[in-house]
Amino acid sequence: MVGIVLRWVASAVALLLTVWLGKTLGLGLYVSGFGGALIAALVIGLINAFIRPLVMMFTLPLNCLTFGLFGLVINAVLFWLAGELLAEFEVEGPVAALFGSIVMSIFSSVLSQAVAPEKRRE
């Protein structure tokens, strides 16, 4: 249970870092404080857990045709969807969505591994 909470907080911090970097580069990414980042990280996690597998299944032929690159588009659309669903989180435009989805996944992976590393199964 502690690992889940740590990964959730790490995702919120990753979102804050992504928004900060996006603002620095002049992209339209906004989040209203750490509480807003926690809510947005939760919604992004739920979207990735429940909606993303269905979308990936329906777009599998297109994903295979593009050698997996269409997955980037799907991630950007789902990142944008989280911004549309929440008042605390805003994504303005497709470039911001693509940037945000890629950078947040990198930051989130690094931070999650740092705070709650997965145990090896032998």
N, CA, C and O atoms as CSV, one atom per row, in Angstrom:
chain,resi,resn,atom,element,x,y,z
A,1,MET,N,N,0.829,-1.201,0.000
A,1,MET,CA,C,0.000,0.000,0.000
A,1,MET,C,C,0.867,1.256,0.000
A,1,MET,O,O,0.556,2.239,-0.674
A,2,VAL,N,N,1.943,1.212,0.755
A,2,VAL,CA,C,2.841,2.366,0.825
A,2,VAL,C,C,3.480,2.615,-0.540
A,2,VAL,O,O,3.661,3.762,-0.949
A,3,GLY,N,N,3.821,1.527,-1.242
A,3,GLY,CA,C,4.415,1.658,-2.573
A,3,GLY,C,C,3.486,2.345,-3.556
A,3,GLY,O,O,3.941,3.132,-4.385
A,4,ILE,N,N,2.194,2.061,-3.480
A,4,ILE,CA,C,1.218,2.686,-4.371
A,4,ILE,C,C,1.131,4.179,-4.101
A,4,ILE,O,O,1.101,4.984,-5.031
A,5,VAL,N,N,1.092,4.545,-2.831
A,5,VAL,CA,C,1.021,5.965,-2.470
A,5,VAL,C,C,2.299,6.689,-2.900
A,5,VAL,O,O,2.241,7.811,-3.403
A,6,LEU,N,N,3.452,6.043,-2.703
A,6,LEU,CA,C,4.711,6.661,-3.114
A,6,LEU,C,C,4.761,6.866,-4.627
A,6,LEU,O,O,5.236,7.900,-5.098
A,7,ARG,N,N,4.277,5.896,-5.382
A,7,ARG,CA,C,4.259,6.043,-6.842
A,7,ARG,C,C,3.271,7.124,-7.279
A,7,ARG,O,O,3.511,7.829,-8.259
A,8,TRP,N,N,2.163,7.254,-6.552
A,8,TRP,CA,C,1.177,8.289,-6.858
A,8,TRP,C,C,1.784,9.680,-6.626
A,8,TRP,O,O,1.632,10.578,-7.454
A,9,VAL,N,N,2.462,9.842,-5.508
A,9,VAL,CA,C,3.121,11.114,-5.210
A,9,VAL,C,C,4.237,11.371,-6.231
A,9,VAL,O,O,4.423,12.507,-6.669
A,10,ALA,N,N,4.972,10.332,-6.606
A,10,ALA,CA,C,6.021,10.487,-7.614
A,10,ALA,C,C,5.419,10.918,-8.952
A,10,ALA,O,O,6.016,11.729,-9.660
A,11,SER,N,N,4.261,10.395,-9.306
A,11,SER,CA,C,3.596,10.806,-10.545
A,11,SER,C,C,3.146,12.263,-10.466
A,11,SER,O,O,3.224,12.993,-11.454
A,12,ALA,N,N,2.677,12.685,-9.296
A,12,ALA,CA,C,2.277,14.084,-9.124
A,12,ALA,C,C,3.485,15.007,-9.246
A,12,ALA,O,O,3.396,16.066,-9.867
A,13,VAL,N,N,4.605,14.616,-8.660
A,13,VAL,CA,C,5.832,15.413,-8.781
A,13,VAL,C,C,6.298,15.425,-10.234
A,13,VAL,O,O,6.748,16.457,-10.732
A,14,ALA,N,N,6.195,14.293,-10.913
A,14,ALA,CA,C,6.559,14.224,-12.330
A,14,ALA,C,C,5.679,15.159,-13.153
A,14,ALA,O,O,6.160,15.806,-14.083
A,15,LEU,N,N,4.395,15.232,-12.815
A,15,LEU,CA,C,3.495,16.136,-13.525
A,15,LEU,C,C,3.885,17.589,-13.263
A,15,LEU,O,O,3.880,18.407,-14.182
A,16,LEU,N,N,4.219,17.910,-12.024
A,16,LEU,CA,C,4.652,19.271,-11.713
A,16,LEU,C,C,5.925,19.634,-12.477
A,16,LEU,O,O,6.046,20.746,-12.991
A,17,LEU,N,N,6.872,18.701,-12.552
A,17,LEU,CA,C,8.102,18.943,-13.310
A,17,LEU,C,C,7.813,19.110,-14.800
A,17,LEU,O,O,8.412,19.956,-15.465
A,18,THR,N,N,6.895,18.302,-15.318
A,18,THR,CA,C,6.518,18.394,-16.730
A,18,THR,C,C,5.872,19.745,-17.028
A,18,THR,O,O,6.184,20.382,-18.034
A,19,VAL,N,N,4.973,20.175,-16.148
A,19,VAL,CA,C,4.307,21.467,-16.341
A,19,VAL,C,C,5.323,22.601,-16.248
A,19,VAL,O,O,5.271,23.551,-17.029
A,20,TRP,N,N,6.244,22.504,-15.296
A,20,TRP,CA,C,7.273,23.537,-15.166
A,20,TRP,C,C,8.123,23.615,-16.433
A,20,TRP,O,O,8.386,24.704,-16.944
A,21,LEU,N,N,8.549,22.460,-16.937
A,21,LEU,CA,C,9.357,22.434,-18.156
A,21,LEU,C,C,8.548,22.940,-19.353
A,21,LEU,O,O,9.074,23.657,-20.205
A,22,GLY,N,N,7.279,22.566,-19.413
A,22,GLY,CA,C,6.412,23.031,-20.499
A,22,GLY,C,C,6.214,24.537,-20.470
A,22,GLY,O,O,6.215,25.188,-21.515
A,23,LYS,N,N,6.042,25.101,-19.260
A,23,LYS,CA,C,5.926,26.563,-19.146
A,23,LYS,C,C,7.218,27.243,-19.551
A,23,LYS,O,O,7.193,28.294,-20.191
A,24,THR,N,N,8.353,26.651,-19.184
A,24,THR,CA,C,9.647,27.215,-19.552
A,24,THR,C,C,9.816,27.261,-21.066
A,24,THR,O,O,10.401,28.204,-21.600
A,25,LEU,N,N,9.311,26.255,-21.752
A,25,LEU,CA,C,9.415,26.192,-23.206
A,25,LEU,C,C,8.272,26.926,-23.915
A,25,LEU,O,O,8.251,27.000,-25.144
A,26,GLY,N,N,7.333,27.465,-23.150
A,26,GLY,CA,C,6.238,28.227,-23.731
A,26,GLY,C,C,5.071,27.385,-24.212
A,26,GLY,O,O,4.274,27.843,-25.032
A,27,LEU,N,N,4.958,26.166,-23.718
A,27,LEU,CA,C,3.827,25.307,-24.088
A,27,LEU,C,C,2.686,25.532,-23.108
A,27,LEU,O,O,2.909,25.993,-21.989
A,28,GLY,N,N,1.483,25.215,-23.516
A,28,GLY,CA,C,0.305,25.468,-22.699
A,28,GLY,C,C,-0.012,24.329,-21.746
A,28,GLY,O,O,-0.971,23.588,-21.963
A,29,LEU,N,N,0.777,24.181,-20.700
A,29,LEU,CA,C,0.503,23.190,-19.659
A,29,LEU,C,C,0.346,23.918,-18.332
A,29,LEU,O,O,1.202,24.716,-17.949
A,30,TYR,N,N,-0.755,23.640,-17.629
A,30,TYR,CA,C,-1.008,24.303,-16.351
A,30,TYR,C,C,-1.578,23.308,-15.357
A,30,TYR,O,O,-2.376,22.443,-15.718
A,31,VAL,N,N,-1.163,23.435,-14.097
A,31,VAL,CA,C,-1.737,22.646,-13.013
A,31,VAL,C,C,-1.822,23.559,-11.794
A,31,VAL,O,O,-0.940,24.388,-11.570
A,32,SER,N,N,-2.879,23.404,-11.013
A,32,SER,CA,C,-3.098,24.297,-9.881
A,32,SER,C,C,-2.530,23.707,-8.603
A,32,SER,O,O,-3.274,23.163,-7.787
A,33,GLY,N,N,-1.234,23.808,-8.421
A,33,GLY,CA,C,-0.592,23.404,-7.172
A,33,GLY,C,C,-0.417,21.903,-7.031
A,33,GLY,O,O,-0.732,21.124,-7.931
A,34,PHE,N,N,0.099,21.523,-5.862
A,34,PHE,CA,C,0.381,20.114,-5.623
A,34,PHE,C,C,-0.891,19.288,-5.477
A,34,PHE,O,O,-0.932,18.134,-5.904
A,35,GLY,N,N,-1.928,19.866,-4.878
A,35,GLY,CA,C,-3.213,19.152,-4.769
A,35,GLY,C,C,-3.807,18.855,-6.132
A,35,GLY,O,O,-4.315,17.761,-6.374
A,36,GLY,N,N,-3.739,19.839,-7.024
A,36,GLY,CA,C,-4.212,19.636,-8.384
A,36,GLY,C,C,-3.393,18.590,-9.115
A,36,GLY,O,O,-3.921,17.812,-9.910
A,37,ALA,N,N,-2.075,18.579,-8.831
A,37,ALA,CA,C,-1.207,17.577,-9.455
A,37,ALA,C,C,-1.536,16.181,-8.946
A,37,ALA,O,O,-1.488,15.217,-9.710
A,38,LEU,N,N,-1.873,16.063,-7.658
A,38,LEU,CA,C,-2.264,14.756,-7.113
A,38,LEU,C,C,-3.541,14.244,-7.788
A,38,LEU,O,O,-3.635,13.073,-8.157
A,39,ILE,N,N,-4.515,15.135,-7.941
A,39,ILE,CA,C,-5.774,14.740,-8.582
A,39,ILE,C,C,-5.535,14.385,-10.044
A,39,ILE,O,O,-6.047,13.381,-10.539
A,40,ALA,N,N,-4.746,15.222,-10.738
A,40,ALA,CA,C,-4.467,14.957,-12.149
A,40,ALA,C,C,-3.689,13.663,-12.329
A,40,ALA,O,O,-3.958,12.911,-13.266
A,41,ALA,N,N,-2.725,13.388,-11.445
A,41,ALA,CA,C,-1.958,12.138,-11.535
A,41,ALA,C,C,-2.868,10.930,-11.326
A,41,ALA,O,O,-2.708,9.903,-11.984
A,42,LEU,N,N,-3.821,11.060,-10.408
A,42,LEU,CA,C,-4.773,9.973,-10.176
A,42,LEU,C,C,-5.636,9.737,-11.411
A,42,LEU,O,O,-5.840,8.593,-11.817
A,43,VAL,N,N,-6.138,10.805,-12.004
A,43,VAL,CA,C,-6.992,10.673,-13.198
A,43,VAL,C,C,-6.194,10.122,-14.377
A,43,VAL,O,O,-6.687,9.267,-15.113
A,44,ILE,N,N,-4.967,10.605,-14.562
A,44,ILE,CA,C,-4.121,10.084,-15.636
A,44,ILE,C,C,-3.856,8.597,-15.425
A,44,ILE,O,O,-3.880,7.819,-16.379
A,45,GLY,N,N,-3.605,8.202,-14.191
A,45,GLY,CA,C,-3.394,6.787,-13.883
A,45,GLY,C,C,-4.619,5.944,-14.168
A,45,GLY,O,O,-4.505,4.843,-14.708
A,46,LEU,N,N,-5.797,6.450,-13.808
A,46,LEU,CA,C,-7.035,5.712,-14.070
A,46,LEU,C,C,-7.314,5.617,-15.568
A,46,LEU,O,O,-7.750,4.573,-16.054
A,47,ILE,N,N,-7.064,6.698,-16.296
A,47,ILE,CA,C,-7.251,6.663,-17.750
A,47,ILE,C,C,-6.302,5.640,-18.371
A,47,ILE,O,O,-6.700,4.863,-19.239
A,48,ASN,N,N,-5.050,5.644,-17.925
A,48,ASN,CA,C,-4.077,4.690,-18.467
A,48,ASN,C,C,-4.398,3.251,-18.080
A,48,ASN,O,O,-4.050,2.321,-18.806
A,49,ALA,N,N,-5.058,3.064,-16.945
A,49,ALA,CA,C,-5.384,1.707,-16.505
A,49,ALA,C,C,-6.637,1.151,-17.182
A,49,ALA,O,O,-6.708,-0.046,-17.458
A,50,PHE,N,N,-7.624,2.007,-17.452
A,50,PHE,CA,C,-8.901,1.497,-17.939
A,50,PHE,C,C,-9.204,1.834,-19.398
A,50,PHE,O,O,-9.728,0.988,-20.122
A,51,ILE,N,N,-8.892,3.037,-19.839
A,51,ILE,CA,C,-9.247,3.445,-21.193
A,51,ILE,C,C,-8.155,3.082,-22.198
A,51,ILE,O,O,-8.455,2.628,-23.302
A,52,ARG,N,N,-6.892,3.279,-21.822
A,52,ARG,CA,C,-5.780,3.050,-22.751
A,52,ARG,C,C,-5.751,1.629,-23.328
A,52,ARG,O,O,-5.554,1.479,-24.533
A,53,PRO,N,N,-5.942,0.576,-22.507
A,53,PRO,CA,C,-5.921,-0.774,-23.105
A,53,PRO,C,C,-7.007,-0.988,-24.173
A,53,PRO,O,O,-6.772,-1.666,-25.173
A,54,LEU,N,N,-8.182,-0.413,-23.957
A,54,LEU,CA,C,-9.253,-0.548,-24.947
A,54,LEU,C,C,-8.900,0.182,-26.239
A,54,LEU,O,O,-9.096,-0.346,-27.334
A,55,VAL,N,N,-8.379,1.395,-26.102
A,55,VAL,CA,C,-8.006,2.171,-27.289
A,55,VAL,C,C,-6.867,1.474,-28.039
A,55,VAL,O,O,-6.873,1.407,-29.268
A,56,MET,N,N,-5.901,0.963,-27.294
A,56,MET,CA,C,-4.784,0.261,-27.936
A,56,MET,C,C,-5.267,-0.990,-28.674
A,56,MET,O,O,-4.758,-1.318,-29.746
A,57,MET,N,N,-6.251,-1.685,-28.097
A,57,MET,CA,C,-6.778,-2.888,-28.745
A,57,MET,C,C,-7.498,-2.540,-30.058
A,57,MET,O,O,-7.330,-3.230,-31.063
A,58,PHE,N,N,-8.297,-1.472,-30.041
A,58,PHE,CA,C,-9.036,-1.095,-31.242
A,58,PHE,C,C,-8.143,-0.505,-32.325
A,58,PHE,O,O,-8.469,-0.587,-33.509
A,59,THR,N,N,-7.022,0.088,-31.932
A,59,THR,CA,C,-6.126,0.696,-32.911
A,59,THR,C,C,-4.908,-0.177,-33.192
A,59,THR,O,O,-3.917,0.301,-33.744
A,60,LEU,N,N,-4.975,-1.439,-32.820
A,60,LEU,CA,C,-3.839,-2.333,-33.010
A,60,LEU,C,C,-3.368,-2.424,-34.466
A,60,LEU,O,O,-2.161,-2.382,-34.702
A,61,PRO,N,N,-4.262,-2.545,-35.447
A,61,PRO,CA,C,-3.768,-2.596,-36.831
A,61,PRO,C,C,-2.996,-1.338,-37.235
A,61,PRO,O,O,-1.953,-1.418,-37.884
A,62,LEU,N,N,-3.519,-0.185,-36.846
A,62,LEU,CA,C,-2.836,1.070,-37.171
A,62,LEU,C,C,-1.514,1.182,-36.414
A,62,LEU,O,O,-0.525,1.694,-36.939
A,63,ASN,N,N,-1.513,0.706,-35.199
A,63,ASN,CA,C,-0.285,0.718,-34.395
A,63,ASN,C,C,0.768,-0.200,-35.013
A,63,ASN,O,O,1.952,0.139,-35.033
A,64,CYS,N,N,0.350,-1.340,-35.507
A,64,CYS,CA,C,1.297,-2.249,-36.171
A,64,CYS,C,C,1.811,-1.653,-37.475
A,64,CYS,O,O,2.993,-1.778,-37.795
A,65,LEU,N,N,0.928,-1.006,-38.226
A,65,LEU,CA,C,1.329,-0.379,-39.482
A,65,LEU,C,C,2.370,0.715,-39.280
A,65,LEU,O,O,3.238,0.914,-40.131
A,66,THR,N,N,2.287,1.419,-38.165
A,66,THR,CA,C,3.219,2.522,-37.904
A,66,THR,C,C,4.360,2.094,-36.983
A,66,THR,O,O,5.080,2.935,-36.445
A,67,PHE,N,N,4.518,0.791,-36.805
A,67,PHE,CA,C,5.582,0.239,-35.954
A,67,PHE,C,C,5.546,0.795,-34.533
A,67,PHE,O,O,6.593,1.017,-33.925
A,68,GLY,N,N,4.348,1.018,-34.006
A,68,GLY,CA,C,4.174,1.466,-32.633
A,68,GLY,C,C,4.168,2.964,-32.428
A,68,GLY,O,O,3.899,3.432,-31.322
A,69,LEU,N,N,4.458,3.725,-33.467
A,69,LEU,CA,C,4.500,5.182,-33.310
A,69,LEU,C,C,3.118,5.789,-33.067
A,69,LEU,O,O,3.015,6.872,-32.492
A,70,PHE,N,N,2.072,5.117,-33.491
A,70,PHE,CA,C,0.726,5.620,-33.232
A,70,PHE,C,C,0.425,5.592,-31.733
A,70,PHE,O,O,-0.465,6.301,-31.262
A,71,GLY,N,N,1.161,4.778,-30.993
A,71,GLY,CA,C,1.013,4.767,-29.537
A,71,GLY,C,C,1.326,6.117,-28.916
A,71,GLY,O,O,0.742,6.484,-27.896
A,72,LEU,N,N,2.245,6.860,-29.525
A,72,LEU,CA,C,2.546,8.220,-29.043
A,72,LEU,C,C,1.339,9.136,-29.202
A,72,LEU,O,O,1.053,9.963,-28.337
A,73,VAL,N,N,0.641,8.978,-30.312
A,73,VAL,CA,C,-0.559,9.784,-30.555
A,73,VAL,C,C,-1.638,9.419,-29.540
A,73,VAL,O,O,-2.310,10.299,-29.003
A,74,ILE,N,N,-1.800,8.142,-29.281
A,74,ILE,CA,C,-2.797,7.700,-28.306
A,74,ILE,C,C,-2.463,8.256,-26.925
A,74,ILE,O,O,-3.353,8.748,-26.231
A,75,ASN,N,N,-1.196,8.185,-26.515
A,75,ASN,CA,C,-0.797,8.726,-25.220
A,75,ASN,C,C,-1.071,10.226,-25.146
A,75,ASN,O,O,-1.528,10.723,-24.116
A,76,ALA,N,N,-0.794,10.950,-26.230
A,76,ALA,CA,C,-1.040,12.390,-26.238
A,76,ALA,C,C,-2.528,12.694,-26.118
A,76,ALA,O,O,-2.918,13.607,-25.390
A,77,VAL,N,N,-3.356,11.939,-26.823
A,77,VAL,CA,C,-4.805,12.164,-26.753
A,77,VAL,C,C,-5.333,11.869,-25.354
A,77,VAL,O,O,-6.185,12.603,-24.854
A,78,LEU,N,N,-4.846,10.817,-24.719
A,78,LEU,CA,C,-5.298,10.488,-23.368
A,78,LEU,C,C,-4.799,11.507,-22.348
A,78,LEU,O,O,-5.502,11.804,-21.383
A,79,PHE,N,N,-3.598,12.046,-22.546
A,79,PHE,CA,C,-3.077,13.115,-21.690
A,79,PHE,C,C,-3.948,14.356,-21.842
A,79,PHE,O,O,-4.281,15.013,-20.856
A,80,TRP,N,N,-4.317,14.674,-23.087
A,80,TRP,CA,C,-5.204,15.804,-23.348
A,80,TRP,C,C,-6.576,15.574,-22.719
A,80,TRP,O,O,-7.178,16.505,-22.183
A,81,LEU,N,N,-7.070,14.337,-22.784
A,81,LEU,CA,C,-8.364,13.997,-22.201
A,81,LEU,C,C,-8.372,14.272,-20.695
A,81,LEU,O,O,-9.357,14.785,-20.163
A,82,ALA,N,N,-7.294,13.938,-20.020
A,82,ALA,CA,C,-7.205,14.223,-18.584
A,82,ALA,C,C,-7.292,15.720,-18.337
A,82,ALA,O,O,-7.913,16.151,-17.366
A,83,GLY,N,N,-6.679,16.514,-19.200
A,83,GLY,CA,C,-6.765,17.964,-19.071
A,83,GLY,C,C,-8.173,18.487,-19.314
A,83,GLY,O,O,-8.585,19.475,-18.706
A,84,GLU,N,N,-8.903,17.835,-20.191
A,84,GLU,CA,C,-10.277,18.247,-20.462
A,84,GLU,C,C,-11.224,17.871,-19.330
A,84,GLU,O,O,-12.205,18.573,-19.085
A,85,LEU,N,N,-10.945,16.783,-18.649
A,85,LEU,CA,C,-11.828,16.313,-17.583
A,85,LEU,C,C,-11.657,17.085,-16.280
A,85,LEU,O,O,-12.569,17.107,-15.454
A,86,LEU,N,N,-10.517,17.710,-16.088
A,86,LEU,CA,C,-10.207,18.348,-14.815
A,86,LEU,C,C,-10.108,19.859,-14.942
A,86,LEU,O,O,-9.622,20.380,-15.945
A,87,ALA,N,N,-10.576,20.554,-13.911
A,87,ALA,CA,C,-10.408,22.004,-13.863
A,87,ALA,C,C,-9.022,22.369,-13.343
A,87,ALA,O,O,-8.522,23.456,-13.633
A,88,GLU,N,N,-8.393,21.470,-12.576
A,88,GLU,CA,C,-7.089,21.744,-11.968
A,88,GLU,C,C,-5.926,21.576,-12.936
A,88,GLU,O,O,-4.809,22.005,-12.643
A,89,PHE,N,N,-6.176,20.959,-14.082
A,89,PHE,CA,C,-5.128,20.599,-15.024
A,89,PHE,C,C,-5.564,21.002,-16.420
A,89,PHE,O,O,-6.692,20.726,-16.830
A,90,GLU,N,N,-4.666,21.659,-17.155
A,90,GLU,CA,C,-5.029,22.148,-18.481
A,90,GLU,C,C,-3.914,21.850,-19.483
A,90,GLU,O,O,-2.732,22.052,-19.205
A,91,VAL,N,N,-4.318,21.370,-20.641
A,91,VAL,CA,C,-3.394,21.088,-21.742
A,91,VAL,C,C,-3.926,21.839,-22.955
A,91,VAL,O,O,-5.045,21.597,-23.407
A,92,GLU,N,N,-3.107,22.757,-23.478
A,92,GLU,CA,C,-3.535,23.576,-24.612
A,92,GLU,C,C,-2.836,23.132,-25.890
A,92,GLU,O,O,-1.683,23.488,-26.132
A,93,GLY,N,N,-3.527,22.368,-26.689
A,93,GLY,CA,C,-3.016,22.028,-28.010
A,93,GLY,C,C,-2.331,20.683,-28.101
A,93,GLY,O,O,-1.947,20.093,-27.092
A,94,PRO,N,N,-2.184,20.205,-29.332
A,94,PRO,CA,C,-1.604,18.879,-29.549
A,94,PRO,C,C,-0.105,18.811,-29.246
A,94,PRO,O,O,0.386,17.770,-28.807
A,95,VAL,N,N,0.620,19.893,-29.471
A,95,VAL,CA,C,2.058,19.880,-29.188
A,95,VAL,C,C,2.284,19.763,-27.680
A,95,VAL,O,O,3.157,19.017,-27.235
A,96,ALA,N,N,1.501,20.497,-26.901
A,96,ALA,CA,C,1.606,20.418,-25.446
A,96,ALA,C,C,1.227,19.022,-24.949
A,96,ALA,O,O,1.850,18.500,-24.025
A,97,ALA,N,N,0.211,18.421,-25.559
A,97,ALA,CA,C,-0.208,17.076,-25.163
A,97,ALA,C,C,0.866,16.047,-25.480
A,97,ALA,O,O,1.160,15.182,-24.654
A,98,LEU,N,N,1.448,16.129,-26.654
A,98,LEU,CA,C,2.498,15.182,-27.030
A,98,LEU,C,C,3.728,15.362,-26.149
A,98,LEU,O,O,4.285,14.384,-25.649
A,99,PHE,N,N,4.151,16.604,-25.959
A,99,PHE,CA,C,5.286,16.897,-25.094
A,99,PHE,C,C,5.016,16.406,-23.671
A,99,PHE,O,O,5.851,15.734,-23.067
A,100,GLY,N,N,3.844,16.750,-23.149
A,100,GLY,CA,C,3.500,16.379,-21.778
A,100,GLY,C,C,3.447,14.879,-21.561
A,100,GLY,O,O,3.915,14.381,-20.538
A,101,SER,N,N,2.880,14.157,-22.516
A,101,SER,CA,C,2.769,12.708,-22.344
A,101,SER,C,C,4.137,12.032,-22.371
A,101,SER,O,O,4.388,11.107,-21.598
A,102,ILE,N,N,5.021,12.489,-23.256
A,102,ILE,CA,C,6.352,11.885,-23.343
A,102,ILE,C,C,7.192,12.232,-22.122
A,102,ILE,O,O,7.783,11.351,-21.499
A,103,VAL,N,N,7.243,13.517,-21.780
A,103,VAL,CA,C,8.095,13.963,-20.674
A,103,VAL,C,C,7.585,13.436,-19.342
A,103,VAL,O,O,8.379,13.044,-18.486
A,104,MET,N,N,6.250,13.422,-19.155
A,104,MET,CA,C,5.730,12.906,-17.890
A,104,MET,C,C,6.021,11.422,-17.725
A,104,MET,O,O,6.309,10.970,-16.617
A,105,SER,N,N,5.950,10.664,-18.801
A,105,SER,CA,C,6.244,9.236,-18.676
A,105,SER,C,C,7.709,9.015,-18.304
A,105,SER,O,O,8.021,8.103,-17.538
A,106,ILE,N,N,8.605,9.835,-18.837
A,106,ILE,CA,C,10.025,9.709,-18.485
A,106,ILE,C,C,10.244,10.080,-17.030
A,106,ILE,O,O,10.845,9.317,-16.273
A,107,PHE,N,N,9.751,11.267,-16.633
A,107,PHE,CA,C,9.918,11.705,-15.243
A,107,PHE,C,C,9.268,10.729,-14.268
A,107,PHE,O,O,9.844,10.399,-13.232
A,108,SER,N,N,8.079,10.277,-14.602
A,108,SER,CA,C,7.348,9.368,-13.716
A,108,SER,C,C,8.080,8.040,-13.548
A,108,SER,O,O,8.153,7.504,-12.442
A,109,SER,N,N,8.619,7.514,-14.635
A,109,SER,CA,C,9.367,6.259,-14.548
A,109,SER,C,C,10.593,6.396,-13.660
A,109,SER,O,O,10.862,5.537,-12.820
A,110,VAL,N,N,11.336,7.482,-13.852
A,110,VAL,CA,C,12.557,7.696,-13.068
A,110,VAL,C,C,12.216,7.896,-11.594
A,110,VAL,O,O,12.835,7.283,-10.725
A,111,LEU,N,N,11.239,8.748,-11.312
A,111,LEU,CA,C,10.893,9.021,-9.917
A,111,LEU,C,C,10.265,7.811,-9.233
A,111,LEU,O,O,10.563,7.540,-8.069
A,112,SER,N,N,9.409,7.085,-9.927
A,112,SER,CA,C,8.788,5.892,-9.339
A,112,SER,C,C,9.837,4.843,-8.997
A,112,SER,O,O,9.761,4.196,-7.952
A,113,GLN,N,N,10.801,4.681,-9.870
A,113,GLN,CA,C,11.868,3.715,-9.611
A,113,GLN,C,C,12.743,4.171,-8.451
A,113,GLN,O,O,13.269,3.340,-7.710
A,114,ALA,N,N,12.904,5.479,-8.284
A,114,ALA,CA,C,13.739,6.005,-7.206
A,114,ALA,C,C,13.067,5.861,-5.841
A,114,ALA,O,O,13.727,5.522,-4.858
A,115,VAL,N,N,11.742,6.119,-5.773
A,115,VAL,CA,C,11.076,6.094,-4.466
A,115,VAL,C,C,10.548,4.719,-4.083
A,115,VAL,O,O,10.499,4.387,-2.899
A,116,ALA,N,N,10.155,3.922,-5.055
A,116,ALA,CA,C,9.590,2.600,-4.748
A,116,ALA,C,C,10.082,1.601,-5.785
A,116,ALA,O,O,9.321,1.205,-6.668
A,117,PRO,N,N,11.342,1.186,-5.692
A,117,PRO,CA,C,11.859,0.240,-6.692
A,117,PRO,C,C,11.141,-1.099,-6.604
A,117,PRO,O,O,10.769,-1.560,-5.524
A,118,GLU,N,N,10.960,-1.698,-7.751
A,118,GLU,CA,C,10.285,-2.997,-7.795
A,118,GLU,C,C,11.238,-4.056,-7.276
A,118,GLU,O,O,12.441,-4.023,-7.538
A,119,LYS,N,N,10.677,-4.989,-6.538
A,119,LYS,CA,C,11.483,-6.074,-5.986
A,119,LYS,C,C,11.680,-7.136,-7.044
A,119,LYS,O,O,10.776,-7.438,-7.823
A,120,ARG,N,N,12.866,-7.694,-7.061
A,120,ARG,CA,C,13.156,-8.773,-8.007
A,120,ARG,C,C,12.503,-10.066,-7.548
A,120,ARG,O,O,12.498,-10.400,-6.364
A,121,ARG,N,N,11.967,-10.764,-8.494
A,121,ARG,CA,C,11.394,-12.088,-8.210
A,121,ARG,C,C,12.353,-13.125,-8.715
A,121,ARG,O,O,12.684,-13.150,-9.901
A,122,GLU,N,N,12.799,-13.977,-7.836
A,122,GLU,CA,C,13.769,-15.014,-8.245
A,122,GLU,C,C,13.194,-16.391,-8.055
A,122,GLU,O,O,13.861,-17.385,-8.345
